[in-house]
Amino acid sequence: MCYIVHMKQITIRELHIKTGEWVRRVVDEERIVITDHGRPIATIVPFQLDDSVTPFSERKMFPEFKALPSLQGDSTQYISEDRDR
């Protein structure tokens, strides 16, 4: 099978001049390739809701960490107190 994929390509200069326009257009274009002297260097792709899922949301905690006391409130207070000891 052969797939023909049409991706919009723009230069770094074009991106620099009209950044906001290109970022908004990526929704319609699906993907925009940025080139530097004709060589692809980066891709702008639209945000997908499932991209926001991090590996931390599915992590399994080690038993040693489960045994630690849980902290209530802002952890910076505990860090500051520990630093002052």
C-alpha positions, -999 to +999 in steps of 0.1 A: +000+000+000+011+035-006-001+065+014+003+100+002+004+124+031+001+161+025+017+180+053+020+217+053+056+228+054+067+263+065+101+278+072+114+291+105+111+326+091+074+321+083+068+307+118+086+336+133+066+362+114+031+347+119+034+324+149-001+329+162-016+323+128+003+290+123-005+278+158-042+284+151-041+268+117-026+236+130-061+225+140-072+225+103-039+213+088-035+185+114+003+189+113+027+215+102+064+208+096+089+235+102+120+235+080+154+251+082+171+255+048+147+228+034+155+203+062+126+194+085+135+202+121+102+203+140+065+195+138+035+214+152+006+191+160-028+198+175-033+191+212-052+159+219-070+155+252-055+121+258-020+138+255-026+153+289-025+119+306+008+114+323+025+082+333+022+093+369-016+088+368-011+051+363+020+046+386+022+019+413+035+031+446+063+011+463+053-002+497+081+018+513+064+050+501+030+039+512+044+036+548+054+072+549+031+096+567+009+117+544+013+155+546-017+178+548-016+212+531+013+229+512+045+208+511+067+239+509+060+246+546+074+211+555+104+216+532+112+250+548+110+235+583+132+206+573+157+230+557+159+251+589+168+221+611 
